[in-house]
Amino acid sequence: MPIIITPTGQACGAVVTGLDLSQPLSPQTVAELRQAWLKHLVLSFPEQRLADDDLERFTLYFGPFGQDPFIKPIAGREHVIAIRRDAGETSSLFAESWHSDWSFQRTPPAGTCLYGITIPPHGGDTLFANQQLAWREMPRELRQRIEGLTAIHSAMGGYAPDGLYGEQDKAAGRSMAIEPSDAARDTCLHPLVRPHPETGEMGLFSCLGYIVGIDGMAQDEAIALLGELHGWQTREEFIYRHAWQPGTLVMWDNRSVLHCATGGYEGYDRLLHRTTIGAAAVAA
């Protein structure tokens, strides 16, 4: 059966059919998928039946495993984490703010793979915002204000002991295996606008979810600018909304899109398994 790649018709994303990802893929197929990934930024593969071995094998087609801090992997695995919410859980929704995964790392991951296992009958969509399109469409005045700026990234707001997922949240009984740490207070610098390392396409990188300031700028001025930028980055015309089904694998390019979780499935269990596609180290 030939591979069929069908664009979503939204700001990014495509659906891939004609593949059984529980079986090894040929180098030619992997190359075709990489090109589709770079073009569409988000790929979904419906109606798959994957074990964790299959998920890990698929991830390694596109790069080494990335490092997943602050979340303990599932039992028996080093590189698979569970994105889980139990039916009766009352803690805040995980990953509800816009972000690019682990942008606070010196070499952030190239991509993320997420496989739906237990999916509620409604709610729980994942939103993706195309940051290459956001840059292309950005008004000149805003462009001029952010060009050349360097953002300060940190996980402190989420994963420090006093953060959103910190000790108080852990004591409340969150189902995910989050491990807060003072290491989350570390910071790292990345340009607000940068070229994609594979395509050269310019795009905005990350968002208020992990950006805590702008290098060399007063904090009140930086937060005001970042808030304005956040409003532009997440405009409706830049967004693809992914509705989950059991057995769907989604992979996205953290270098090109932001994403966030949505709720609306209270009273239902939800479980997905996630891996991270690492990126080559950037020379100092």
N, C-alpha and C positions, 0 to 999 in steps of 0.2 A: 504494500500500500504506500503511495507517495505521501510525503509530508505536505500538509496543507497549512499555510500560515494566513490567518484571517485577521486583519486589523480590527480593533474594537470600534473604530469610528469616533473615538473620543480623543483626548489630548495626547494620549500615548497608549501603548499596549496592543498585544495581538494574541490570538488563541491559536495554539498549535495542536493539530490532530494528525493521526496517521502514524503515531509512534507508541511503542510499548516500552516505557522507561524502566520496567522491571528486568529488561534484557540489556546487555551491553550495546553501546552505540558505536558505529564505525567512525573513523576519523573524518570522513567526508560529511557525515551527518552532524557531527559536533561542530565542524566548521560552518555548516549552513545555519545551525542554531545560533552560533556566536554572532554571525552577521545579522540575523534577525533580532537578536537581543540588543545589539548596538543600534540598530535602526529603530526598534519599537520601544526599547528601554524596559518594558515589562512584558514577560511572556507567561501565559497560563497553559497548562497541560491538563485538560479534564479527563475524567474516567480512567485514572491510573490506580493500580493496586501495588503500593510500594512498601517494602520492609525498610528498616533503617539502613541496612546494607545498600539497598538500591538508592536511597536518598544520598548517602555518602558517596557512592560511586558517581552519581550524576554531578554532584557538587565538584568533584575533583576533575571533571572534564574541563572546567572553566577557570581553574586556578587552585592554589593550595588552600587548605582550610584556614580561615581567619581565626583570630583570637576572640573569644566571647567572654568578656569580663563581667563580674557581678551576678552572673546567673549560673547555677550549678547544672552540669549536663545530666541527662537522664542516666539511670543505673546501667552500667555496662558499656557506656559510650563516652567518648572524650569530646566529640564534636557535634552532638545532637542535643539541643535544648528543647524543652516543652513550653509552648505558649499555651497556658492552661488557665481556665476559669471555671470553677465549680458552680453548679446551679444555685446554691444558696449563698454564694459569696457576696459580700457587701463592700469590699475594699474598692478603691478607685480603679477605674478601667486602666489596664496596662497599655502603654504606648499611645495614649490618646492625643498627645501633642505632636505636631509636625516635626520630623527629624530625618536625618540620614544616619543609618545605623553606625554607631561607634565612631562618629566623626571626630571625637575627642582623642582618638589614637593618632600617633605620629604618622602612621601609614594606614589610613582607614580602609576598610574592606571594599573590594570591587562590587560585590553583590551579596544578595541574600536569597536563600531558597526556603520556601515555607509550604509544607504539605498538610492539607486538611484531613483530619482523621474523624473527629467528632464535631459535626457542624450543626448548629441550631437551625430550626426551620425558617427562621427570619432573623434579620439583624446581623451585626458583626461584619459588615462590609469593610474592606480596606481601601483607603483613598490614596492615590498616587498623584503627585503634582510634578509636571514636566518642567524642570528647571532650565533646560536649554530653550524651550519655547518661551518661558518667562523672561529670559534674558533677551531673546530676539525681539519680543514685543514691548520691552520696557521703555517708558518715556525717556527721551534724551536727558532731561533735567535730573531724573533719579539716577540714570546711568553715570552721569558725570560726578555725582556725589559719592558713589560707591566704588568707582574704578580705582584700583590701586590700594584699596583698604584690606587690612588683614584682620580676621576675626579671631577672638580668643574662645576656644572650645573647652568645655569641661563637663563632666558627668555629675558634678556636685549637687545639682538640683534634684537629681533622681536617686543616685546611689550612695551618696554620703550617709553616714549614720543618722543625720538629721534631715535627710532628703525625703522626697515623696515616697520612695520605696525603702526607707530606712528602718531603724529599729522599731519605731512606733507602728509602722505598717506591718512589719514582720510579726509583731506581737498580736496584731489583729487577725492573723490567720489567713493571709494571702496564700492561695494554692500554688502559685509559681515559686520555684526554688531560687529566690533572689537572695544574694549575699551582699549586703551593704558593706562599704569599706571606706576608710579615710583616704584610700588611694583615689577615690572618685574626685577629690579636691584638686588633683593635678590639672594643669592646663596645657594646651597645645595650640599652636598658631597655624592657620590655613587662610589663603586668600579667599575673599568673598566671591570673587569671580575667577574662574580658572579654566583652562582647556581640558577636555576629556583626554586622558592619557593614551587612548587607542585611536580615537577619531579626530582629535583636535578641535572638536566642536566646543565653543565657549558656553559656559553655563554658570548659574549661581550654585554655590556649594553650602549646603546645610542651612540651618534655620534656628530660631529661638529655642528649640528643644534642647540643643546642646551648646549654643553660642551664648556666652555670658558677658561679652564686651567686645570692643574694637581696640586694637593695639594703638596706643598713642592718643586716644580720644577720651575726653572726660566721660565718666560713666553715665551721667544723666543725658548727655548728648548722644552717646552710643546707644543707649536703650531706646531713646526716641527714634533714632534712625532705624534700628533693628525692628522696632515695632511697625514702622511704616513699610519697611521692606517685606516683613512677614505678611502684611496685608496684600502686597502685590504678588508675592510668591505663591500664595494659596488661593488666588482668584479662581472662580468656577471654570473659566475657559481653559485653565491649565490642568484640570483634574480628570483623571480616569477613576471611576468607582468600580471596584471589583467585588462582585457578589459571589460568595464561596459556596461550593458544593463539596460533599464528601468525595475524597479521591482526587482532588485537584491539587496539582503542584504549581506554584507561582514562583518565578525568579525575577528579581528586579535589579537594576543597576543603581547602586548607591551613589555613584558619581554623577548621576543625571536626574534622579528623582528624589523628592521627599515622599514620605508616607506617614499615615497615621491610622490608628484603629478607631472603629466606631462601635457603639453598644447596641441596645435594642433587643437583647436576647435574654433578658432577666428570667430566671427560673429554668434555664437550660445549661447543661454542661457544654463546654467548648474546649477542644484540644487540637493543636497543630504541632508538628515537629519542624524544627528550624535548624538549618546549617548556614554557615557564613563562608562566602567565597573570598579568600584573601587576595591581596594585591602585592605586586613586587615592591620592594623597599625603594623609597625615593632617596636619591643621593643628597647628602647635606650640602 
